[in-house]
Amino acid sequence: MGVPEKLAERMSMAERHEYLRSRFSRRTLIRGGAVTLGTVAGGAFVPGAAAPAAAAPPAPRRAAEQVDGALAAPFGRHLAWGNDPRTEITVSWQVPVAVKRPFIRIGAHPCDLSRKIDAEVRTLHTPAGVGAGGDHTQYYVHAKLSRLRPGQTYYYGVGHHGFDPAEPHLLGTLGTFTTAPAHKAPFTFTAFGDEGVGYHGLANNALILGQNPAFHLHAGDIAYGDPAGAGKTTDTGFDSRTWDQFLHQTESVAKQIPWMPAYGNHDMEAWYSPGGYGGEEARWSLPDNGPDPANLPGVYSFVYGNTAVISLDANDISYEIPANLGISGGTQTTWLESRLRKYRAARDVDFVVVFFHHCAYCTSTAHASEGGVRQEWVPLFEKYTVDLVINGHNHQYERTDVIKGDTVAKKLPVGGTAYPETEGVVYVTAGAAGRGLYAFTAPDTYEGHEKETESVASFVNLKDGKRPETVAWSRVRYLDYSFLRVDVTPAPRGRHTTLTVSGIAETGERIDHFTVARRAK
C-alpha cells in the first residue's frame, strides 16, 4: 500500500515520504522481521537471555514488507577502519524501516560507481517496557570493504531495492573516504569523549570537520541512550531512539572520517547481551583483532602511518562502576601487553597512542581517577613507554605533567616537550565533547591563563571505595567544551618524530599544546 499512482505523479519524493509517514505509524511499519534482545552470533541478533520485558517478541507484520524502498532513505552513515586502514574500511548506516537487498556502490569517481557490494542488516528490537522509548526496532546496515588501495580517495553511495545512489537525482547522497597511506606521512587525528546529543556536541563536530583529520577517536559515553550509566537493567531513562538522533548528529563528520569508539559506562546497555554490548554490536562494525571480539567488541587496535592506536574497555577493570568488572577474566590486560610488545618491536611504528573511557589521572570532583586503571594498565604504559593516553569520563579538559610511578617525573608546561622513552607518560582527559560539565577543586589554568597550583585535592576509586589524595601532576585544567587535536610528523630514521597535541575549545581557541617526541625507527 504505497502512494496512489495519480497522487504520486503530483508529489515530490519528500512529499511522498511525508504521505507514507502519516498513512502508516512507525509502530506498524517496523515490526516485521524484528527479533528479541539476545546474543550476537555471526553478525545476526538471535534470541538469548534477556530482561523479562523482552520475553515475548511481537508478531511479524506484513506492512514492513510493503514499504516502497524509494521512500526509505538511508541516514546516520559512519565509517570505521578495518584491521588494516590501508586496505580495509566498513561503511555503516541506518534505515528507518526494513528494506530489501541493501548494498553499497563504490568507485574512484562519482560517475563510476559500477562496483556494487551486498551489505549486512543487523536488526535491533527494543520491546515496550525496556526504558522510556516504547516498542522500537532499529535497522543497522554494514558493508565491509577490503582489498582497497592505500592512500586512495573513494566515492560511495549506500542504498537498497528502490533506492539506488547511482541514479542522477540521488548523487547528492554520495560520500567519500580516503584510505591510510602505504608509507609514513604527516597526518592529523582528533579525539574526545562524552558527547551525547545536543548543541555542544554538534558544535564540536563542526570544528572537528574543519581540522581535516584522518580519523576521530571517541573515548566512550557515546550517545547516552542510557543516561544512568550504571550498566544495569534497573537503570532508568533508557531510550534507544537517542541513537537515531546521535547518528544524525555525527553524520556530517562520520560519513567521511572513520569514527573509532571505545566503550564507556553509559555504553553498557544491560538489556542487550552479552555484557550490555549487543546494542553496540548492532550499531558499529570495528576491527575484530581484540582478545575476545564477541564479549569485548570495543577492544581493538590499528596502525595508521607511523602510529599504533589501541582502544581498551575500562569497564572491565573499573572499581567505581563495577557492572562489567572482570568481564574479560584478565585476557584484555594480557592482550594489551602483547600488543604493546608487538608495536614497540615493529620497524614501521614510532608512536603508540592508547584511548579508553575511565581516567587514569584526573582531579574532577565527579569521577576523578580510576584505581583499576592505575593497578592494571599504568605499569604497562610505563614499561612500554606509551606516548599518549586519552580518556573521557570526566566532563572537562585536564592534562597531566609527565608521570612515572604515580609521581611527577617532569613538569610539562604549556608548549613543553615530553620524551616518553626516558621520562614517562602524559595523560589527557578530553571528556568535554557535549554533555553537562563537571567541576574542579582548583582554579582553571590553561594556555594564556596559566595559574600555578602546587597541589590539588582529589580522590581515586579503589576496590574498597574512594581514597582522598593530594596530587601535583595536574598541569592544565579547562572547564568548558573542547576536543583534542593531534598532529603527527614523521622524521628520518634516528631523528625526532613528533606528536603535537593541542586542546581546542568549542570557540576554536587553543587552550593547551605540548609535544611528544621520540627517535624515529
C-alpha positions as CSV (number, residue, x, y, z in Angstrom):
1,M,0.0,0.0,0.0
2,G,2.2,2.8,-1.3
3,V,1.3,6.2,-2.6
4,P,-1.6,6.1,-5.1
5,E,-0.3,6.4,-8.6
6,K,-2.2,9.5,-9.6
7,L,-1.3,11.3,-6.4
8,A,2.3,10.2,-6.7
9,E,2.6,11.9,-10.1
10,R,1.9,15.3,-8.5
11,M,4.2,14.8,-5.5
12,S,7.9,15.3,-4.9
13,M,10.0,12.5,-3.3
14,A,9.9,14.3,0.1
15,E,6.1,14.8,-0.2
16,R,5.7,11.0,-0.9
17,H,7.7,10.3,2.2
18,E,5.6,12.5,4.4
19,Y,2.4,11.0,2.9
20,L,3.6,7.5,3.8
21,R,4.7,8.6,7.4
22,S,1.2,10.0,8.0
23,R,-0.6,6.9,6.5
24,F,1.3,4.3,8.5
25,S,2.5,4.8,12.0
26,R,6.2,3.9,12.7
27,R,4.9,1.3,15.2
28,T,3.1,-0.6,12.4
29,L,5.9,-0.2,9.8
30,I,8.9,-1.5,11.7
31,R,7.6,-4.6,13.4
32,G,8.3,-7.1,10.6
33,G,11.4,-9.2,10.9
34,A,12.4,-7.9,14.3
35,V,14.0,-10.3,16.8
36,T,14.2,-10.0,20.6
37,L,17.2,-9.0,22.6
38,G,19.9,-11.7,22.7
39,T,23.4,-12.7,22.0
40,V,25.5,-11.9,18.9
41,A,26.3,-14.8,16.6
42,G,27.7,-14.4,13.1
43,G,26.6,-10.7,12.9
44,A,22.9,-11.5,13.4
45,F,20.9,-11.0,16.6
46,V,19.4,-14.2,17.8
47,P,17.2,-14.9,20.9
48,G,19.0,-15.3,24.1
49,A,18.8,-14.4,27.8
50,A,17.0,-11.1,28.2
51,A,15.2,-8.9,30.6
52,P,11.7,-10.1,31.5
53,A,10.2,-7.3,29.4
54,A,11.8,-8.8,26.3
55,A,10.5,-12.3,26.8
56,A,7.7,-12.1,24.2
57,P,8.7,-10.7,20.8
58,P,6.0,-9.1,18.8
59,A,4.4,-11.0,15.9
60,P,5.8,-10.0,12.5
61,R,3.6,-7.7,10.5
62,R,3.2,-7.8,6.7
63,A,3.2,-4.0,6.5
64,A,7.0,-3.8,6.7
65,E,7.4,-5.8,3.5
66,Q,5.1,-3.4,1.6
67,V,7.1,-0.2,2.1
68,D,8.4,1.2,-1.2
69,G,12.2,1.3,-0.9
70,A,12.2,4.6,-2.7
71,L,10.6,6.2,0.4
72,A,13.1,4.8,2.9
73,A,16.2,7.0,2.8
74,P,19.4,5.8,4.5
75,F,20.8,8.0,7.3
76,G,23.4,8.0,10.0
77,R,26.3,7.0,7.9
78,H,29.5,6.3,9.8
79,L,32.9,4.8,8.8
80,A,35.3,2.6,10.8
81,W,38.7,1.2,9.9
82,G,39.1,-2.5,9.4
83,N,42.2,-4.3,10.8
84,D,44.4,-2.6,8.2
85,P,43.4,1.1,7.5
86,R,45.4,1.0,4.3
87,T,43.1,-1.6,2.6
88,E,40.0,-2.1,4.8
89,I,37.1,0.1,5.9
90,T,33.5,-0.5,6.9
91,V,30.7,1.8,5.9
92,S,27.7,1.6,8.2
93,W,24.3,3.3,8.1
94,Q,20.7,3.1,9.3
95,V,17.4,2.7,7.6
96,P,14.1,3.7,9.1
97,V,12.2,0.5,8.1
98,A,13.1,-3.0,6.9
99,V,14.4,-2.8,3.3
100,K,15.2,-5.4,0.7
101,R,18.7,-6.2,-0.6
102,P,20.8,-3.3,0.9
103,F,24.1,-2.6,-0.8
104,I,26.9,-0.1,-1.3
105,R,28.3,1.3,-4.5
106,I,31.9,2.4,-4.6
107,G,34.3,3.8,-7.1
108,A,37.2,6.2,-7.7
109,H,35.0,8.8,-9.3
110,P,31.4,9.9,-8.5
111,C,30.4,9.0,-12.0
112,D,31.9,5.5,-11.8
113,L,30.0,3.6,-9.1
114,S,29.8,0.3,-11.1
115,R,31.2,-1.8,-8.2
116,K,28.2,-3.0,-6.1
117,I,28.6,-4.9,-2.9
118,D,25.9,-6.5,-0.8
119,A,25.5,-5.2,2.8
120,E,24.5,-6.9,6.1
121,V,21.5,-5.8,8.1
122,R,21.6,-6.1,11.9
123,T,18.2,-5.7,13.4
124,L,17.9,-4.4,17.0
125,H,14.5,-4.7,18.7
126,T,13.8,-2.9,22.0
127,P,10.4,-4.0,23.4
128,A,8.0,-1.8,25.2
129,G,8.8,-1.9,28.9
130,V,12.6,-1.6,28.4
131,G,13.3,2.0,29.2
132,A,11.3,5.1,28.1
133,G,11.1,4.6,24.4
134,G,8.4,2.1,23.9
135,D,8.5,-0.6,21.3
136,H,11.2,0.3,18.9
137,T,13.1,-1.5,16.1
138,Q,16.2,-0.2,14.5
139,Y,17.9,-1.4,11.3
140,Y,21.6,-1.0,11.1
141,V,23.4,-1.9,7.8
142,H,27.1,-2.6,7.4
143,A,29.3,-3.1,4.3
144,K,32.9,-4.3,4.9
145,L,35.3,-3.3,2.1
146,S,38.7,-4.9,1.6
147,R,41.4,-5.0,-1.0
148,L,41.3,-1.2,-1.3
149,R,44.3,0.8,-2.5
150,P,46.4,2.6,0.1
151,G,46.2,6.4,0.0
152,Q,43.2,6.4,-2.4
153,T,40.1,8.5,-2.1
154,Y,36.9,6.6,-2.9
155,Y,33.4,7.7,-3.6
156,Y,30.5,5.6,-2.3
157,G,26.7,5.6,-2.1
158,V,24.5,3.4,0.1
159,G,21.1,2.0,-1.0
160,H,18.7,-0.9,-1.2
161,H,16.0,-2.1,-3.6
162,G,14.1,1.0,-4.8
163,F,16.9,3.4,-3.6
164,D,19.9,3.4,-5.9
165,P,22.5,6.2,-5.1
166,A,23.8,5.9,-8.7
167,E,20.6,7.4,-10.0
168,P,21.2,11.1,-11.1
169,H,18.7,12.6,-8.6
170,L,20.5,10.7,-5.7
171,L,24.1,11.6,-6.5
172,G,23.9,14.3,-3.7
173,T,23.8,11.4,-1.2
174,L,27.3,10.2,-2.1
175,G,30.1,10.2,0.5
176,T,33.9,9.9,0.3
177,F,36.7,8.3,2.3
178,T,40.5,8.1,2.0
179,T,42.4,5.0,3.0
180,A,45.6,5.2,5.0
181,P,48.9,5.8,3.0
182,A,51.2,2.9,2.4
183,H,54.2,4.8,3.9
184,K,54.8,7.2,6.7
185,A,53.4,10.7,6.1
186,P,52.2,13.6,8.2
187,F,48.6,13.4,9.4
188,T,46.1,14.7,12.0
189,F,43.6,12.9,14.2
190,T,41.1,14.2,16.7
191,A,39.6,12.8,19.9
192,F,37.1,13.5,22.6
193,G,34.7,11.6,24.9
194,D,31.2,12.0,26.5
195,E,29.4,13.6,23.6
196,G,25.7,12.8,23.7
197,V,23.0,14.6,21.7
198,G,22.9,18.4,21.8
199,Y,24.2,21.7,20.7
200,H,27.7,21.4,22.1
201,G,28.3,18.0,20.5
202,L,27.1,19.4,17.2
203,A,29.4,22.5,17.6
204,N,32.5,20.3,18.4
205,N,31.7,18.1,15.4
206,A,31.7,21.1,13.1
207,L,35.1,22.2,14.4
208,I,36.5,18.7,14.1
209,L,35.5,18.5,10.5
210,G,37.5,21.7,9.9
211,Q,40.7,20.1,11.2
212,N,40.6,17.6,8.3
213,P,41.5,14.6,10.5
214,A,42.4,11.2,9.1
215,F,40.2,9.6,11.8
216,H,38.5,10.5,15.1
217,L,38.7,8.7,18.4
218,H,35.6,8.7,20.7
219,A,36.7,7.8,24.3
220,G,33.4,6.4,25.4
221,D,30.0,7.5,26.6
222,I,28.9,8.0,23.0
223,A,25.1,8.8,22.7
224,Y,23.8,8.4,26.3
225,G,20.9,6.2,25.4
226,D,21.3,5.0,29.0
227,P,21.6,8.3,30.9
228,A,22.0,6.5,34.3
229,G,25.2,4.8,33.2
230,A,25.4,2.1,35.9
231,G,25.2,-0.7,33.3
232,K,22.2,-2.4,35.0
233,T,18.8,-3.3,33.8
234,T,17.5,-1.2,36.7
235,D,18.9,2.0,35.1
236,T,16.2,4.5,34.5
237,G,15.6,6.7,31.4
238,F,17.0,4.4,28.8
239,D,15.8,5.3,25.3
240,S,17.1,3.5,22.2
241,R,15.8,6.3,20.0
242,T,18.7,8.5,21.3
243,W,20.9,6.6,18.9
244,D,18.9,7.7,15.9
245,Q,19.4,11.3,16.9
246,F,23.1,10.7,17.6
247,L,23.9,9.1,14.3
248,H,22.0,12.0,12.6
249,Q,24.1,14.5,14.6
250,T,27.5,12.9,13.7
251,E,26.9,12.0,10.1
252,S,28.5,15.1,8.6
253,V,31.8,14.0,10.1
254,A,31.5,10.3,10.4
255,K,30.4,9.7,6.8
256,Q,33.8,10.8,5.6
257,I,36.1,10.4,8.6
258,P,36.4,7.0,10.4
259,W,34.8,7.3,13.8
260,M,36.6,4.9,16.2
261,P,34.9,4.5,19.6
262,A,35.9,2.9,22.9
263,Y,33.0,2.0,25.2
264,G,32.3,3.8,28.5
265,N,29.9,3.1,31.3
266,H,26.9,4.7,29.5
267,D,27.5,2.4,26.6
268,M,26.8,-0.7,28.7
269,E,23.2,-1.1,27.8
270,A,22.3,-4.1,30.0
271,W,19.2,-5.0,28.1
272,Y,21.3,-6.2,25.2
273,S,23.5,-9.2,25.9
274,P,26.3,-10.2,26.1
275,G,27.7,-7.8,28.7
276,G,25.4,-5.0,27.7
277,Y,27.2,-4.6,24.3
278,G,24.6,-6.2,22.0
279,G,23.3,-2.8,21.0
280,E,26.8,-1.6,20.3
281,E,27.5,-4.6,18.1
282,A,24.4,-3.8,16.1
283,R,25.4,-0.2,15.5
284,W,29.2,-0.4,15.0
285,S,31.5,-2.6,12.9
286,L,35.0,-2.2,14.4
287,P,38.3,-4.1,13.9
288,D,38.0,-7.6,15.2
289,N,41.6,-8.2,16.3
290,G,40.9,-7.8,20.1
291,P,41.2,-10.6,22.7
292,D,37.5,-11.6,22.5
293,P,35.5,-9.6,19.9
294,A,32.2,-11.2,20.9
295,N,32.4,-10.1,24.5
296,L,34.7,-7.1,24.2
297,P,33.8,-5.5,20.9
298,G,35.3,-2.2,21.8
299,V,38.8,-3.6,22.3
300,Y,40.9,-3.4,19.1
301,S,43.9,-1.8,17.5
302,F,45.1,-0.4,14.2
303,V,48.1,1.3,12.7
304,Y,47.9,4.5,10.7
305,G,51.2,5.7,9.2
306,N,53.8,5.5,12.0
307,T,51.2,5.5,14.8
308,A,49.6,2.5,16.5
309,V,46.3,3.2,18.2
310,I,44.9,0.8,20.9
311,S,41.2,1.0,22.1
312,L,40.5,-0.5,25.5
313,D,37.4,-1.3,27.6
314,A,37.9,0.1,31.1
315,N,34.6,-1.2,32.2
316,D,36.4,-4.5,32.6
317,I,38.7,-3.1,35.4
318,S,36.5,-0.3,36.9
319,Y,36.1,-0.3,40.7
320,E,33.9,2.8,40.5
321,I,31.2,1.3,38.2
322,P,31.6,-2.5,38.5
323,A,28.8,-3.8,36.3
324,N,31.4,-5.4,34.0
325,L,34.3,-5.7,36.4
326,G,36.3,-8.7,35.4
327,I,34.3,-9.5,32.3
328,S,37.4,-10.5,30.4
329,G,38.9,-12.7,33.1
330,G,42.2,-10.9,32.6
331,T,42.5,-11.6,28.9
332,Q,42.2,-7.9,28.0
333,T,45.3,-7.0,30.0
334,T,47.2,-9.9,28.6
335,W,46.3,-8.9,25.1
336,L,47.2,-5.3,25.9
337,E,50.7,-6.3,26.8
338,S,51.1,-8.4,23.7
339,R,50.0,-5.5,21.5
340,L,52.4,-3.1,23.3
341,R,55.3,-5.5,22.9
342,K,54.4,-6.1,19.2
343,Y,54.2,-2.4,18.4
344,R,57.4,-1.4,20.2
345,A,59.2,-4.1,18.2
346,A,57.6,-3.1,14.8
347,R,60.0,-1.3,12.5
348,D,57.3,0.9,11.0
349,V,55.7,2.0,14.3
350,D,57.1,5.0,16.1
351,F,54.2,6.1,18.4
352,V,51.7,4.2,20.5
353,V,48.5,6.0,21.5
354,V,46.0,4.3,23.9
355,F,42.5,5.6,24.5
356,F,39.7,4.4,26.7
357,H,37.0,5.9,29.0
358,H,37.8,5.9,32.7
359,C,40.6,8.2,33.7
360,A,44.0,7.1,34.9
361,Y,44.7,10.5,36.3
362,C,42.1,13.3,36.7
363,T,41.1,15.7,39.5
364,S,37.4,16.2,38.6
365,T,35.0,16.4,41.6
366,A,32.8,13.8,39.8
367,H,34.7,10.7,39.0
368,A,38.4,11.7,39.4
369,S,40.8,8.8,38.9
370,E,40.2,5.1,38.4
371,G,42.3,2.8,40.6
372,G,41.7,-0.2,38.5
373,V,43.4,1.5,35.5
374,R,46.4,2.5,37.7
375,Q,46.7,-1.0,39.0
376,E,46.2,-3.0,35.8
377,W,47.4,-0.8,32.9
378,V,49.5,2.1,34.0
379,P,52.5,-0.2,34.8
380,L,52.3,-1.5,31.2
381,F,52.1,2.0,29.8
382,E,55.3,2.9,31.6
383,K,57.0,-0.4,30.8
384,Y,56.4,0.0,27.1
385,T,56.8,3.9,27.1
386,V,53.3,4.7,25.7
387,D,53.4,8.1,24.1
388,L,49.9,9.4,24.8
389,V,46.9,8.2,26.9
390,I,43.5,9.8,26.1
391,N,40.5,9.4,28.4
392,G,36.9,10.7,28.8
393,H,34.5,10.0,31.7
394,N,35.1,13.4,33.4
395,H,33.4,16.2,31.5
396,Q,36.2,18.7,31.3
397,Y,39.7,19.1,29.9
398,E,42.7,18.2,32.0
399,R,46.3,17.3,31.2
400,T,49.0,16.0,33.4
401,D,52.7,16.5,33.7
402,V,54.9,13.6,32.7
403,I,54.1,10.8,35.2
404,K,56.0,7.8,36.2
405,G,55.4,5.7,39.3
406,D,52.3,7.8,40.3
407,T,54.5,10.9,40.7
408,V,55.7,13.8,38.5
409,A,58.7,12.7,36.5
410,K,58.9,16.0,34.7
411,K,56.9,19.2,34.8
412,L,55.3,19.8,31.4
413,P,54.1,23.4,30.9
414,V,52.0,24.6,28.0
415,G,54.3,24.4,25.0
416,G,56.7,21.9,26.6
417,T,58.1,18.7,25.2
418,A,57.9,15.2,26.7
419,Y,60.3,12.3,25.8
420,P,58.5,9.1,26.8
421,E,61.5,6.9,26.0
422,T,63.3,8.2,29.1
423,E,60.8,10.3,31.1
424,G,57.3,8.9,31.5
425,V,53.7,9.1,30.2
426,V,51.3,12.1,29.6
427,Y,47.6,11.6,30.2
428,V,44.8,13.8,28.8
429,T,41.2,13.9,29.9
430,A,39.2,15.1,26.9
431,G,35.7,14.5,28.2
432,A,34.0,17.8,27.3
433,A,32.5,16.8,24.0
434,G,29.0,17.8,24.7
435,R,27.4,16.6,28.0
436,G,27.0,18.8,31.1
437,L,30.2,19.9,32.6
438,Y,31.6,18.8,36.0
439,A,33.9,20.8,38.3
440,F,37.5,21.1,39.7
441,T,38.6,21.8,43.2
442,A,41.4,24.0,41.9
443,P,41.2,27.1,39.5
444,D,41.3,26.7,35.8
445,T,44.7,27.0,34.3
446,Y,45.2,26.9,30.5
447,E,47.1,28.5,27.6
448,G,47.3,32.2,28.1
449,H,45.6,31.9,31.5
450,E,48.2,29.9,33.5
451,K,47.9,29.7,37.3
452,E,50.5,27.8,39.2
453,T,49.0,25.5,41.8
454,E,51.4,23.3,43.8
455,S,48.9,20.7,44.8
456,V,45.3,19.7,44.0
457,A,42.9,17.8,46.3
458,S,41.3,14.8,44.6
459,F,40.5,11.1,45.1
460,V,41.0,7.8,43.4
461,N,38.4,5.0,43.2
462,L,39.6,1.8,44.7
463,K,38.1,-1.7,45.4
464,D,37.2,-0.5,48.9
465,G,35.8,2.9,47.9
466,K,37.2,6.4,47.4
467,R,40.6,7.3,48.8
468,P,41.4,11.0,49.1
469,E,44.7,12.1,47.6
470,T,46.6,15.3,47.1
471,V,48.4,15.5,43.7
472,A,51.0,17.6,42.0
473,W,50.6,16.3,38.4
474,S,47.5,18.4,37.3
475,R,49.1,20.8,34.9
476,V,46.3,22.1,32.6
477,R,42.6,22.4,33.6
478,Y,39.8,23.9,31.4
479,L,36.2,23.8,32.4
480,D,34.3,24.2,29.1
481,Y,33.6,22.3,25.9
482,S,36.6,21.2,23.9
483,F,38.3,18.4,22.0
484,L,41.8,17.2,21.2
485,R,43.8,17.6,18.0
486,V,47.0,15.6,17.4
487,D,49.4,16.3,14.5
488,V,51.8,13.6,13.7
489,T,55.0,14.5,11.9
490,P,57.3,11.6,10.8
491,A,61.1,12.1,10.6
492,P,64.0,10.3,9.0
493,R,65.4,7.4,11.0
494,G,67.4,8.5,14.1
495,R,65.8,12.0,14.2
496,H,63.0,13.0,16.4
497,T,59.5,12.4,15.1
498,T,56.7,14.3,16.9
499,L,53.2,14.3,18.1
500,T,51.9,17.9,18.6
501,V,49.0,17.7,20.9
502,S,46.5,20.6,21.2
503,G,43.4,21.2,23.3
504,I,40.9,23.1,21.2
505,A,37.9,24.9,22.8
506,E,34.4,24.9,21.3
507,T,35.2,28.6,20.5
508,G,38.1,27.5,18.3
509,E,40.6,28.9,20.8
510,R,43.7,26.8,21.7
511,I,43.7,26.0,25.4
512,D,46.8,23.8,25.5
513,H,49.6,22.4,23.4
514,F,52.6,20.2,24.0
515,T,54.9,17.9,22.0
516,V,55.7,14.3,22.4
517,A,59.0,13.4,20.7
518,R,60.9,10.1,20.2
519,R,63.6,8.9,17.8
520,A,62.2,7.6,14.6
521,K,62.9,4.0,13.7
